[in-house]
Amino acid sequence: MQVIRTLLWVTLTAILVAFIAMNWTKVPVNFWPLTGGNYVHFEWPVGVVALVFFLFGAVPMWLVHRAAQWRLKRRIHSLENTMLAVGASPSPAMPEASPSIEPELAAPSLAPGSSA
């Protein structure tokens, strides 16, 4: 499984590097309109712009994923510790049932063919 994951990352990295290398021409990127029709303006290569905006989208979702994993692991550890604490505590003594039943108190058995 580790080999497949490594191959996937190497392939993805090669595709990304090829995309950035083929699109190294600088383009104007207008981020935010200002007063007077001006913009916050940068001229970056297309590949860098694509990578930056990919990271702007991926990093918050990755952080949400990691936070959810952290929260669930904490909950699992808490439940495991609770189970260990419950299992380690001595259980209350159960009263023993008397194995001997008085024959006089037992219900009489009916013979086949007799009616009560």
Biopython code that builds the backbone (N, CA, C, O; Angstrom):
import numpy as np
from Bio.PDB.StructureBuilder import StructureBuilder

atoms = [
    (1, "MET", "N", (0.823, -1.188, 0.000)),
    (1, "MET", "CA", (0.000, 0.000, 0.000)),
    (1, "MET", "C", (0.871, 1.258, 0.000)),
    (1, "MET", "O", (0.529, 2.258, -0.630)),
    (2, "GLN", "N", (1.990, 1.199, 0.705)),
    (2, "GLN", "CA", (2.903, 2.340, 0.766)),
    (2, "GLN", "C", (3.492, 2.629, -0.610)),
    (2, "GLN", "O", (3.714, 3.790, -0.955)),
    (3, "VAL", "N", (3.748, 1.588, -1.399)),
    (3, "VAL", "CA", (4.303, 1.776, -2.740)),
    (3, "VAL", "C", (3.291, 2.506, -3.626)),
    (3, "VAL", "O", (3.658, 3.408, -4.378)),
    (4, "ILE", "N", (2.039, 2.121, -3.537)),
    (4, "ILE", "CA", (0.994, 2.776, -4.338)),
    (4, "ILE", "C", (0.863, 4.247, -3.948)),
    (4, "ILE", "O", (0.750, 5.119, -4.810)),
    (5, "ARG", "N", (0.880, 4.508, -2.661)),
    (5, "ARG", "CA", (0.786, 5.898, -2.188)),
    (5, "ARG", "C", (1.982, 6.721, -2.680)),
    (5, "ARG", "O", (1.813, 7.862, -3.109)),
    (6, "THR", "N", (3.172, 6.154, -2.621)),
    (6, "THR", "CA", (4.366, 6.856, -3.089)),
    (6, "THR", "C", (4.290, 7.128, -4.586)),
    (6, "THR", "O", (4.613, 8.227, -5.036)),
    (7, "LEU", "N", (3.867, 6.140, -5.352)),
    (7, "LEU", "CA", (3.720, 6.332, -6.795)),
    (7, "LEU", "C", (2.687, 7.413, -7.113)),
    (7, "LEU", "O", (2.881, 8.211, -8.030)),
    (8, "LEU", "N", (1.613, 7.436, -6.369)),
    (8, "LEU", "CA", (0.584, 8.459, -6.574)),
    (8, "LEU", "C", (1.145, 9.851, -6.314)),
    (8, "LEU", "O", (0.914, 10.765, -7.106)),
    (9, "TRP", "N", (1.877, 10.025, -5.220)),
    (9, "TRP", "CA", (2.455, 11.336, -4.904)),
    (9, "TRP", "C", (3.527, 11.751, -5.918)),
    (9, "TRP", "O", (3.608, 12.923, -6.289)),
    (10, "VAL", "N", (4.341, 10.807, -6.363)),
    (10, "VAL", "CA", (5.370, 11.128, -7.365)),
    (10, "VAL", "C", (4.710, 11.548, -8.674)),
    (10, "VAL", "O", (5.143, 12.512, -9.304)),
    (11, "THR", "N", (3.671, 10.836, -9.087)),
    (11, "THR", "CA", (2.953, 11.183, -10.311)),
    (11, "THR", "C", (2.293, 12.554, -10.200)),
    (11, "THR", "O", (2.384, 13.366, -11.121)),
    (12, "LEU", "N", (1.636, 12.810, -9.089)),
    (12, "LEU", "CA", (0.987, 14.108, -8.879)),
    (12, "LEU", "C", (2.003, 15.244, -8.879)),
    (12, "LEU", "O", (1.751, 16.304, -9.451)),
    (13, "THR", "N", (3.142, 15.030, -8.244)),
    (13, "THR", "CA", (4.190, 16.050, -8.215)),
    (13, "THR", "C", (4.757, 16.288, -9.614)),
    (13, "THR", "O", (5.007, 17.433, -9.990)),
    (14, "ALA", "N", (4.960, 15.231, -10.378)),
    (14, "ALA", "CA", (5.469, 15.390, -11.741)),
    (14, "ALA", "C", (4.492, 16.154, -12.620)),
    (14, "ALA", "O", (4.904, 16.996, -13.418)),
    (15, "ILE", "N", (3.212, 15.873, -12.485)),
    (15, "ILE", "CA", (2.194, 16.594, -13.261)),
    (15, "ILE", "C", (2.182, 18.063, -12.872)),
    (15, "ILE", "O", (2.104, 18.933, -13.739)),
    (16, "LEU", "N", (2.257, 18.345, -11.587)),
    (16, "LEU", "CA", (2.251, 19.730, -11.111)),
    (16, "LEU", "C", (3.490, 20.491, -11.603)),
    (16, "LEU", "O", (3.376, 21.634, -12.045)),
    (17, "VAL", "N", (4.658, 19.871, -11.529)),
    (17, "VAL", "CA", (5.887, 20.520, -11.995)),
    (17, "VAL", "C", (5.819, 20.752, -13.500)),
    (17, "VAL", "O", (6.239, 21.808, -13.973)),
    (18, "ALA", "N", (5.303, 19.796, -14.259)),
    (18, "ALA", "CA", (5.169, 19.967, -15.705)),
    (18, "ALA", "C", (4.197, 21.097, -16.028)),
    (18, "ALA", "O", (4.450, 21.882, -16.942)),
    (19, "PHE", "N", (3.086, 21.193, -15.291)),
    (19, "PHE", "CA", (2.115, 22.268, -15.516)),
    (19, "PHE", "C", (2.743, 23.630, -15.255)),
    (19, "PHE", "O", (2.578, 24.559, -16.046)),
    (20, "ILE", "N", (3.462, 23.744, -14.146)),
    (20, "ILE", "CA", (4.106, 25.027, -13.819)),
    (20, "ILE", "C", (5.176, 25.368, -14.851)),
    (20, "ILE", "O", (5.295, 26.529, -15.245)),
    (21, "ALA", "N", (5.960, 24.383, -15.299)),
    (21, "ALA", "CA", (7.019, 24.644, -16.278)),
    (21, "ALA", "C", (6.442, 25.074, -17.629)),
    (21, "ALA", "O", (7.008, 25.939, -18.297)),
    (22, "MET", "N", (5.317, 24.473, -18.034)),
    (22, "MET", "CA", (4.731, 24.825, -19.330)),
    (22, "MET", "C", (3.999, 26.168, -19.288)),
    (22, "MET", "O", (3.823, 26.801, -20.329)),
    (23, "ASN", "N", (3.578, 26.601, -18.127)),
    (23, "ASN", "CA", (2.817, 27.837, -17.995)),
    (23, "ASN", "C", (3.591, 28.863, -17.169)),
    (23, "ASN", "O", (3.084, 29.383, -16.175)),
    (24, "TRP", "N", (4.805, 29.144, -17.583)),
    (24, "TRP", "CA", (5.625, 30.057, -16.803)),
    (24, "TRP", "C", (5.464, 31.506, -17.245)),
    (24, "TRP", "O", (6.163, 32.378, -16.730)),
    (25, "THR", "N", (4.574, 31.784, -18.173)),
    (25, "THR", "CA", (4.356, 33.157, -18.605)),
    (25, "THR", "C", (3.612, 33.913, -17.514)),
    (25, "THR", "O", (2.710, 33.373, -16.873)),
    (26, "LYS", "N", (3.997, 35.164, -17.309)),
    (26, "LYS", "CA", (3.372, 35.955, -16.263)),
    (26, "LYS", "C", (2.048, 36.515, -16.773)),
    (26, "LYS", "O", (1.939, 36.969, -17.912)),
    (27, "VAL", "N", (1.054, 36.469, -15.905)),
    (27, "VAL", "CA", (-0.267, 37.000, -16.240)),
    (27, "VAL", "C", (-0.699, 37.952, -15.135)),
    (27, "VAL", "O", (-0.312, 37.769, -13.981)),
    (28, "PRO", "N", (-1.494, 38.964, -15.466)),
    (28, "PRO", "CA", (-1.986, 39.854, -14.419)),
    (28, "PRO", "C", (-3.117, 39.179, -13.643)),
    (28, "PRO", "O", (-4.024, 38.588, -14.228)),
    (29, "VAL", "N", (-3.047, 39.277, -12.344)),
    (29, "VAL", "CA", (-4.083, 38.721, -11.480)),
    (29, "VAL", "C", (-4.618, 39.869, -10.637)),
    (29, "VAL", "O", (-3.879, 40.466, -9.854)),
    (30, "ASN", "N", (-5.899, 40.178, -10.794)),
    (30, "ASN", "CA", (-6.546, 41.227, -10.010)),
    (30, "ASN", "C", (-7.242, 40.576, -8.825)),
    (30, "ASN", "O", (-8.182, 39.799, -8.997)),
    (31, "PHE", "N", (-6.775, 40.896, -7.618)),
    (31, "PHE", "CA", (-7.329, 40.259, -6.433)),
    (31, "PHE", "C", (-8.519, 41.004, -5.849)),
    (31, "PHE", "O", (-9.521, 40.383, -5.493)),
    (32, "TRP", "N", (-8.425, 42.312, -5.747)),
    (32, "TRP", "CA", (-9.454, 43.034, -5.020)),
    (32, "TRP", "C", (-9.636, 44.414, -5.637)),
    (32, "TRP", "O", (-8.654, 45.119, -5.868)),
    (33, "PRO", "N", (-10.888, 44.814, -5.911)),
    (33, "PRO", "CA", (-11.082, 46.150, -6.490)),
    (33, "PRO", "C", (-10.866, 47.247, -5.446)),
    (33, "PRO", "O", (-11.293, 47.134, -4.297)),
    (34, "LEU", "N", (-10.203, 48.288, -5.877)),
    (34, "LEU", "CA", (-9.974, 49.451, -5.021)),
    (34, "LEU", "C", (-10.764, 50.638, -5.589)),
    (34, "LEU", "O", (-11.449, 50.506, -6.603)),
    (35, "THR", "N", (-10.665, 51.759, -4.945)),
    (35, "THR", "CA", (-11.366, 52.943, -5.425)),
    (35, "THR", "C", (-10.732, 53.440, -6.716)),
    (35, "THR", "O", (-9.535, 53.256, -6.936)),
    (36, "GLY", "N", (-11.516, 54.055, -7.550)),
    (36, "GLY", "CA", (-11.003, 54.621, -8.785)),
    (36, "GLY", "C", (-10.766, 53.593, -9.878)),
    (36, "GLY", "O", (-10.036, 53.883, -10.826)),
    (37, "GLY", "N", (-11.350, 52.407, -9.789)),
    (37, "GLY", "CA", (-11.191, 51.387, -10.826)),
    (37, "GLY", "C", (-9.873, 50.641, -10.769)),
    (37, "GLY", "O", (-9.569, 49.872, -11.681)),
    (38, "ASN", "N", (-9.090, 50.839, -9.739)),
    (38, "ASN", "CA", (-7.824, 50.113, -9.580)),
    (38, "ASN", "C", (-8.067, 48.796, -8.845)),
    (38, "ASN", "O", (-9.100, 48.597, -8.205)),
    (39, "TYR", "N", (-7.104, 47.925, -8.955)),
    (39, "TYR", "CA", (-7.186, 46.630, -8.295)),
    (39, "TYR", "C", (-5.890, 46.349, -7.554)),
    (39, "TYR", "O", (-4.839, 46.898, -7.884)),
    (40, "VAL", "N", (-5.978, 45.482, -6.543)),
    (40, "VAL", "CA", (-4.753, 44.905, -5.977)),
    (40, "VAL", "C", (-4.271, 43.938, -7.050)),
    (40, "VAL", "O", (-4.937, 42.946, -7.348)),
    (41, "HIS", "N", (-3.143, 44.226, -7.610)),
    (41, "HIS", "CA", (-2.720, 43.586, -8.848)),
    (41, "HIS", "C", (-1.355, 42.919, -8.666)),
    (41, "HIS", "O", (-0.413, 43.528, -8.159)),
    (42, "PHE", "N", (-1.273, 41.670, -9.085)),
    (42, "PHE", "CA", (-0.010, 40.949, -9.073)),
    (42, "PHE", "C", (0.205, 40.349, -10.447)),
    (42, "PHE", "O", (-0.754, 40.006, -11.138)),
    (43, "GLU", "N", (1.449, 40.220, -10.843)),
    (43, "GLU", "CA", (1.775, 39.503, -12.072)),
    (43, "GLU", "C", (2.617, 38.303, -11.700)),
    (43, "GLU", "O", (3.806, 38.418, -11.404)),
    (44, "TRP", "N", (1.977, 37.152, -11.721)),
    (44, "TRP", "CA", (2.620, 35.906, -11.357)),
    (44, "TRP", "C", (2.515, 34.923, -12.511)),
    (44, "TRP", "O", (1.648, 35.065, -13.373)),
    (45, "PRO", "N", (3.394, 33.928, -12.530)),
    (45, "PRO", "CA", (3.236, 32.853, -13.511)),
    (45, "PRO", "C", (1.939, 32.071, -13.253)),
    (45, "PRO", "O", (1.499, 31.942, -12.110)),
    (46, "VAL", "N", (1.345, 31.561, -14.312)),
    (46, "VAL", "CA", (0.061, 30.867, -14.216)),
    (46, "VAL", "C", (0.155, 29.665, -13.266)),
    (46, "VAL", "O", (-0.749, 29.445, -12.459)),
    (47, "GLY", "N", (1.224, 28.902, -13.354)),
    (47, "GLY", "CA", (1.366, 27.723, -12.495)),
    (47, "GLY", "C", (1.428, 28.084, -11.029)),
    (47, "GLY", "O", (0.872, 27.378, -10.187)),
    (48, "VAL", "N", (2.103, 29.182, -10.715)),
    (48, "VAL", "CA", (2.194, 29.612, -9.316)),
    (48, "VAL", "C", (0.822, 30.064, -8.823)),
    (48, "VAL", "O", (0.438, 29.765, -7.692)),
    (49, "VAL", "N", (0.084, 30.781, -9.667)),
    (49, "VAL", "CA", (-1.264, 31.217, -9.295)),
    (49, "VAL", "C", (-2.145, 30.000, -9.026)),
    (49, "VAL", "O", (-2.873, 29.965, -8.034)),
    (50, "ALA", "N", (-2.080, 29.000, -9.912)),
    (50, "ALA", "CA", (-2.878, 27.786, -9.724)),
    (50, "ALA", "C", (-2.497, 27.076, -8.425)),
    (50, "ALA", "O", (-3.370, 26.616, -7.689)),
    (51, "LEU", "N", (-1.208, 26.987, -8.144)),
    (51, "LEU", "CA", (-0.746, 26.318, -6.931)),
    (51, "LEU", "C", (-1.189, 27.074, -5.677)),
    (51, "LEU", "O", (-1.632, 26.465, -4.704)),
    (52, "VAL", "N", (-1.068, 28.393, -5.705)),
    (52, "VAL", "CA", (-1.462, 29.200, -4.540)),
    (52, "VAL", "C", (-2.950, 29.041, -4.261)),
    (52, "VAL", "O", (-3.347, 28.850, -3.112)),
    (53, "PHE", "N", (-3.780, 29.118, -5.304)),
    (53, "PHE", "CA", (-5.214, 29.003, -5.072)),
    (53, "PHE", "C", (-5.630, 27.580, -4.729)),
    (53, "PHE", "O", (-6.610, 27.386, -4.009)),
    (54, "PHE", "N", (-4.912, 26.585, -5.223)),
    (54, "PHE", "CA", (-5.155, 25.213, -4.792)),
    (54, "PHE", "C", (-4.889, 25.080, -3.295)),
    (54, "PHE", "O", (-5.673, 24.468, -2.570)),
    (55, "LEU", "N", (-3.772, 25.658, -2.836)),
    (55, "LEU", "CA", (-3.449, 25.591, -1.415)),
    (55, "LEU", "C", (-4.445, 26.378, -0.566)),
    (55, "LEU", "O", (-4.776, 25.964, 0.545)),
    (56, "PHE", "N", (-4.929, 27.523, -1.088)),
    (56, "PHE", "CA", (-5.955, 28.280, -0.362)),
    (56, "PHE", "C", (-7.204, 27.433, -0.132)),
    (56, "PHE", "O", (-7.871, 27.584, 0.891)),
    (57, "GLY", "N", (-7.522, 26.559, -1.057)),
    (57, "GLY", "CA", (-8.684, 25.693, -0.895)),
    (57, "GLY", "C", (-8.398, 24.431, -0.113)),
    (57, "GLY", "O", (-9.251, 23.965, 0.642)),
    (58, "ALA", "N", (-7.204, 23.864, -0.279)),
    (58, "ALA", "CA", (-6.900, 22.566, 0.320)),
    (58, "ALA", "C", (-6.499, 22.660, 1.789)),
    (58, "ALA", "O", (-6.857, 21.787, 2.579)),
    (59, "VAL", "N", (-5.771, 23.689, 2.162)),
    (59, "VAL", "CA", (-5.261, 23.775, 3.535)),
    (59, "VAL", "C", (-6.388, 23.881, 4.563)),
    (59, "VAL", "O", (-6.336, 23.168, 5.565)),
    (60, "PRO", "N", (-7.406, 24.733, 4.372)),
    (60, "PRO", "CA", (-8.487, 24.759, 5.374)),
    (60, "PRO", "C", (-9.206, 23.419, 5.511)),
    (60, "PRO", "O", (-9.538, 23.009, 6.623)),
    (61, "MET", "N", (-9.449, 22.733, 4.398)),
    (61, "MET", "CA", (-10.116, 21.435, 4.474)),
    (61, "MET", "C", (-9.223, 20.393, 5.138)),
    (61, "MET", "O", (-9.713, 19.522, 5.856)),
    (62, "TRP", "N", (-7.926, 20.478, 4.905)),
    (62, "TRP", "CA", (-7.004, 19.568, 5.574)),
    (62, "TRP", "C", (-7.012, 19.822, 7.073)),
    (62, "TRP", "O", (-6.993, 18.879, 7.864)),
    (63, "LEU", "N", (-7.040, 21.099, 7.472)),
    (63, "LEU", "CA", (-7.087, 21.427, 8.904)),
    (63, "LEU", "C", (-8.378, 20.931, 9.546)),
    (63, "LEU", "O", (-8.355, 20.440, 10.674)),
    (64, "VAL", "N", (-9.499, 21.051, 8.846)),
    (64, "VAL", "CA", (-10.772, 20.540, 9.366)),
    (64, "VAL", "C", (-10.690, 19.030, 9.536)),
    (64, "VAL", "O", (-11.152, 18.487, 10.539)),
    (65, "HIS", "N", (-10.110, 18.364, 8.568)),
    (65, "HIS", "CA", (-9.954, 16.902, 8.632)),
    (65, "HIS", "C", (-9.085, 16.499, 9.817)),
    (65, "HIS", "O", (-9.436, 15.586, 10.564)),
    (66, "ARG", "N", (-7.953, 17.175, 9.989)),
    (66, "ARG", "CA", (-7.063, 16.850, 11.110)),
    (66, "ARG", "C", (-7.731, 17.125, 12.458)),
    (66, "ARG", "O", (-7.556, 16.364, 13.410)),
    (67, "ALA", "N", (-8.501, 18.222, 12.532)),
    (67, "ALA", "CA", (-9.200, 18.533, 13.782)),
    (67, "ALA", "C", (-10.240, 17.467, 14.100)),
    (67, "ALA", "O", (-10.392, 17.081, 15.259)),
    (68, "ALA", "N", (-10.952, 16.988, 13.094)),
    (68, "ALA", "CA", (-11.945, 15.937, 13.318)),
    (68, "ALA", "C", (-11.264, 14.645, 13.762)),
    (68, "ALA", "O", (-11.753, 13.967, 14.666)),
    (69, "GLN", "N", (-10.144, 14.300, 13.136)),
    (69, "GLN", "CA", (-9.408, 13.106, 13.559)),
    (69, "GLN", "C", (-8.932, 13.246, 15.000)),
    (69, "GLN", "O", (-9.044, 12.304, 15.785)),
    (70, "TRP", "N", (-8.408, 14.405, 15.349)),
    (70, "TRP", "CA", (-7.915, 14.634, 16.706)),
    (70, "TRP", "C", (-9.052, 14.505, 17.712)),
    (70, "TRP", "O", (-8.891, 13.880, 18.761)),
    (71, "ARG", "N", (-10.214, 15.103, 17.387)),
    (71, "ARG", "CA", (-11.348, 15.046, 18.297)),
    (71, "ARG", "C", (-11.833, 13.611, 18.473)),
    (71, "ARG", "O", (-12.121, 13.192, 19.594)),
    (72, "LEU", "N", (-11.928, 12.849, 17.376)),
    (72, "LEU", "CA", (-12.399, 11.472, 17.474)),
    (72, "LEU", "C", (-11.408, 10.587, 18.229)),
    (72, "LEU", "O", (-11.818, 9.706, 18.985)),
    (73, "LYS", "N", (-10.105, 10.813, 18.030)),
    (73, "LYS", "CA", (-9.108, 10.035, 18.781)),
    (73, "LYS", "C", (-9.202, 10.329, 20.268)),
    (73, "LYS", "O", (-9.083, 9.422, 21.092)),
    (74, "ARG", "N", (-9.417, 11.604, 20.615)),
    (74, "ARG", "CA", (-9.586, 11.944, 22.032)),
    (74, "ARG", "C", (-10.806, 11.245, 22.609)),
    (74, "ARG", "O", (-10.769, 10.751, 23.736)),
    (75, "ARG", "N", (-11.890, 11.204, 21.837)),
    (75, "ARG", "CA", (-13.108, 10.547, 22.325)),
    (75, "ARG", "C", (-12.889, 9.046, 22.489)),
    (75, "ARG", "O", (-13.336, 8.453, 23.470)),
    (76, "ILE", "N", (-12.203, 8.434, 21.528)),
    (76, "ILE", "CA", (-11.925, 6.995, 21.630)),
    (76, "ILE", "C", (-11.061, 6.702, 22.856)),
    (76, "ILE", "O", (-11.334, 5.755, 23.593)),
    (77, "HIS", "N", (-10.025, 7.507, 23.075)),
    (77, "HIS", "CA", (-9.168, 7.298, 24.255)),
    (77, "HIS", "C", (-9.963, 7.496, 25.540)),
    (77, "HIS", "O", (-9.768, 6.758, 26.506)),
    (78, "SER", "N", (-10.845, 8.471, 25.562)),
    (78, "SER", "CA", (-11.666, 8.700, 26.747)),
    (78, "SER", "C", (-12.577, 7.501, 27.016)),
    (78, "SER", "O", (-12.703, 7.057, 28.157)),
    (79, "LEU", "N", (-13.205, 6.983, 25.971)),
    (79, "LEU", "CA", (-14.077, 5.814, 26.144)),
    (79, "LEU", "C", (-13.278, 4.587, 26.551)),
    (79, "LEU", "O", (-13.741, 3.797, 27.373)),
    (80, "GLU", "N", (-12.076, 4.410, 25.984)),
    (80, "GLU", "CA", (-11.237, 3.279, 26.376)),
    (80, "GLU", "C", (-10.821, 3.389, 27.834)),
    (80, "GLU", "O", (-10.833, 2.396, 28.561)),
    (81, "ASN", "N", (-10.454, 4.589, 28.266)),
    (81, "ASN", "CA", (-10.068, 4.769, 29.669)),
    (81, "ASN", "C", (-11.253, 4.526, 30.593)),
    (81, "ASN", "O", (-11.086, 3.966, 31.676)),
    (82, "THR", "N", (-12.446, 4.938, 30.180)),
    (82, "THR", "CA", (-13.638, 4.681, 30.982)),
    (82, "THR", "C", (-13.891, 3.186, 31.102)),
    (82, "THR", "O", (-14.218, 2.692, 32.181)),
    (83, "MET", "N", (-13.740, 2.460, 29.988)),
    (83, "MET", "CA", (-13.936, 1.014, 30.021)),
    (83, "MET", "C", (-12.884, 0.329, 30.894)),
    (83, "MET", "O", (-13.192, -0.627, 31.606)),
    (84, "LEU", "N", (-11.648, 0.818, 30.838)),
    (84, "LEU", "CA", (-10.610, 0.236, 31.699)),
    (84, "LEU", "C", (-10.918, 0.503, 33.165)),
    (84, "LEU", "O", (-10.729, -0.371, 34.012)),
    (85, "ALA", "N", (-11.393, 1.708, 33.467)),
    (85, "ALA", "CA", (-11.716, 2.040, 34.848)),
    (85, "ALA", "C", (-12.887, 1.206, 35.350)),
    (85, "ALA", "O", (-12.886, 0.766, 36.500)),
    (86, "VAL", "N", (-13.876, 0.986, 34.509)),
    (86, "VAL", "CA", (-15.033, 0.176, 34.905)),
    (86, "VAL", "C", (-14.620, -1.282, 35.065)),
    (86, "VAL", "O", (-15.066, -1.955, 35.994)),
    (87, "GLY", "N", (-13.775, -1.771, 34.168)),
    (87, "GLY", "CA", (-13.333, -3.166, 34.252)),
    (87, "GLY", "C", (-12.405, -3.404, 35.426)),
    (87, "GLY", "O", (-12.364, -4.520, 35.945)),
    (88, "ALA", "N", (-11.667, -2.411, 35.862)),
    (88, "ALA", "CA", (-10.718, -2.580, 36.952)),
    (88, "ALA", "C", (-11.388, -2.464, 38.309)),
    (88, "ALA", "O", (-10.869, -2.983, 39.297)),
    (89, "SER", "N", (-12.524, -1.798, 38.375)),
    (89, "SER", "CA", (-13.177, -1.630, 39.675)),
    (89, "SER", "C", (-13.813, -2.950, 40.097)),
    (89, "SER", "O", (-14.310, -3.703, 39.259)),
    (90, "PRO", "N", (-13.794, -3.227, 41.410)),
    (90, "PRO", "CA", (-14.384, -4.490, 41.867)),
    (90, "PRO", "C", (-15.903, -4.449, 41.685)),
    (90, "PRO", "O", (-16.562, -3.453, 41.982)),
    (91, "SER", "N", (-16.426, -5.557, 41.193)),
    (91, "SER", "CA", (-17.873, -5.625, 40.985)),
    (91, "SER", "C", (-18.544, -5.925, 42.321)),
    (91, "SER", "O", (-17.954, -6.598, 43.167)),
    (92, "PRO", "N", (-19.765, -5.438, 42.527)),
    (92, "PRO", "CA", (-20.453, -5.707, 43.787)),
    (92, "PRO", "C", (-20.738, -7.200, 43.921)),
    (92, "PRO", "O", (-20.991, -7.893, 42.936)),
    (93, "ALA", "N", (-20.690, -7.674, 45.158)),
    (93, "ALA", "CA", (-20.898, -9.096, 45.416)),
    (93, "ALA", "C", (-22.350, -9.454, 45.152)),
    (93, "ALA", "O", (-23.268, -8.806, 45.652)),
    (94, "MET", "N", (-22.539, -10.494, 44.360)),
    (94, "MET", "CA", (-23.885, -10.959, 44.051)),
    (94, "MET", "C", (-24.273, -11.997, 45.099)),
    (94, "MET", "O", (-23.473, -12.869, 45.437)),
    (95, "PRO", "N", (-25.494, -11.907, 45.611)),
    (95, "PRO", "CA", (-25.903, -12.939, 46.585)),
    (95, "PRO", "C", (-26.030, -14.289, 45.879)),
    (95, "PRO", "O", (-26.562, -14.398, 44.774)),
    (96, "GLU", "N", (-25.525, -15.294, 46.556)),
    (96, "GLU", "CA", (-25.559, -16.626, 45.958)),
    (96, "GLU", "C", (-26.940, -17.225, 46.127)),
    (96, "GLU", "O", (-27.549, -17.129, 47.192)),
    (97, "ALA", "N", (-27.423, -17.842, 45.069)),
    (97, "ALA", "CA", (-28.729, -18.510, 45.123)),
    (97, "ALA", "C", (-28.553, -19.857, 45.820)),
    (97, "ALA", "O", (-27.546, -20.539, 45.631)),
    (98, "SER", "N", (-29.529, -20.223, 46.612)),
    (98, "SER", "CA", (-29.477, -21.487, 47.333)),
    (98, "SER", "C", (-29.762, -22.620, 46.365)),
    (98, "SER", "O", (-30.842, -22.673, 45.777)),
    (99, "PRO", "N", (-28.804, -23.535, 46.189)),
    (99, "PRO", "CA", (-29.018, -24.614, 45.227)),
    (99, "PRO", "C", (-30.023, -25.652, 45.713)),
    (99, "PRO", "O", (-30.612, -26.365, 44.901)),
    (100, "SER", "N", (-30.223, -25.746, 46.997)),
    (100, "SER", "CA", (-31.140, -26.771, 47.498)),
    (100, "SER", "C", (-32.546, -26.177, 47.613)),
    (100, "SER", "O", (-32.739, -25.129, 48.229)),
    (101, "ILE", "N", (-33.504, -26.849, 47.025)),
    (101, "ILE", "CA", (-34.911, -26.440, 47.125)),
    (101, "ILE", "C", (-35.615, -27.473, 47.981)),
    (101, "ILE", "O", (-35.443, -28.679, 47.800)),
    (102, "GLU", "N", (-36.392, -26.991, 48.894)),
    (102, "GLU", "CA", (-37.126, -27.896, 49.786)),
    (102, "GLU", "C", (-38.086, -28.748, 48.959)),
    (102, "GLU", "O", (-38.866, -28.203, 48.179)),
    (103, "PRO", "N", (-38.048, -30.053, 49.110)),
    (103, "PRO", "CA", (-38.945, -30.914, 48.321)),
    (103, "PRO", "C", (-40.415, -30.641, 48.597)),
    (103, "PRO", "O", (-41.257, -30.843, 47.723)),
    (104, "GLU", "N", (-40.728, -30.188, 49.794)),
    (104, "GLU", "CA", (-42.126, -29.957, 50.131)),
    (104, "GLU", "C", (-42.660, -28.731, 49.385)),
    (104, "GLU", "O", (-43.851, -28.658, 49.082)),
    (105, "LEU", "N", (-41.782, -27.774, 49.092)),
    (105, "LEU", "CA", (-42.216, -26.557, 48.440)),
    (105, "LEU", "C", (-42.251, -26.700, 46.923)),
    (105, "LEU", "O", (-42.828, -25.859, 46.234)),
    (106, "ALA", "N", (-41.645, -27.747, 46.406)),
    (106, "ALA", "CA", (-41.618, -27.932, 44.964)),
    (106, "ALA", "C", (-42.998, -28.375, 44.494)),
    (106, "ALA", "O", (-43.715, -29.052, 45.231)),
    (107, "ALA", "N", (-43.373, -28.003, 43.285)),
    (107, "ALA", "CA", (-44.685, -28.379, 42.744)),
    (107, "ALA", "C", (-44.670, -29.866, 42.450)),
    (107, "ALA", "O", (-43.680, -30.390, 41.941)),
    (108, "PRO", "N", (-45.769, -30.554, 42.767)),
    (108, "PRO", "CA", (-45.823, -31.995, 42.476)),
    (108, "PRO", "C", (-45.891, -32.216, 40.977)),
    (108, "PRO", "O", (-46.554, -31.475, 40.252)),
    (109, "SER", "N", (-45.201, -33.238, 40.531)),
    (109, "SER", "CA", (-45.237, -33.532, 39.108)),
    (109, "SER", "C", (-46.482, -34.364, 38.802)),
    (109, "SER", "O", (-46.887, -35.218, 39.591)),
    (110, "LEU", "N", (-47.059, -34.103, 37.678)),
    (110, "LEU", "CA", (-48.263, -34.827, 37.280)),
    (110, "LEU", "C", (-47.869, -36.011, 36.438)),
    (110, "LEU", "O", (-47.027, -35.901, 35.546)),
    (111, "ALA", "N", (-48.471, -37.129, 36.718)),
    (111, "ALA", "CA", (-48.207, -38.333, 35.941)),
    (111, "ALA", "C", (-48.996, -38.245, 34.641)),
    (111, "ALA", "O", (-50.066, -37.637, 34.603)),
    (112, "PRO", "N", (-48.479, -38.841, 33.587)),
    (112, "PRO", "CA", (-49.226, -38.795, 32.330)),
    (112, "PRO", "C", (-50.577, -39.478, 32.492)),
    (112, "PRO", "O", (-50.672, -40.535, 33.115)),
    (113, "GLY", "N", (-51.604, -38.884, 31.942)),
    (113, "GLY", "CA", (-52.944, -39.449, 32.001)),
    (113, "GLY", "C", (-53.731, -39.002, 33.191)),
    (113, "GLY", "O", (-54.936, -39.248, 33.239)),
    (114, "SER", "N", (-53.117, -38.353, 34.166)),
    (114, "SER", "CA", (-53.870, -37.854, 35.326)),
    (114, "SER", "C", (-54.253, -36.426, 35.099)),
    (114, "SER", "O", (-53.510, -35.689, 34.450)),
    (115, "SER", "N", (-55.363, -36.012, 35.598)),
    (115, "SER", "CA", (-55.797, -34.626, 35.445)),
    (115, "SER", "C", (-55.776, -33.944, 36.781)),
    (115, "SER", "O", (-55.931, -34.591, 37.817)),
    (116, "ALA", "N", (-55.592, -32.692, 36.772)),
    (116, "ALA", "CA", (-55.505, -31.964, 38.030)),
    (116, "ALA", "C", (-56.828, -31.372, 38.389)),
    (116, "ALA", "O", (-56.952, -30.717, 39.424)),
]
sb = StructureBuilder()
sb.init_structure("model")
sb.init_model(0)
sb.init_chain("A")
sb.init_seg("    ")
for serial, (resi, resn, name, xyz) in enumerate(atoms, 1):
    if name == "N":
        sb.init_residue(resn, " ", resi, " ")
    sb.init_atom(name, np.array(xyz, "f"), 0.0, 1.0, " ", f" {name:<3s}", serial, name[0])
structure = sb.get_structure()
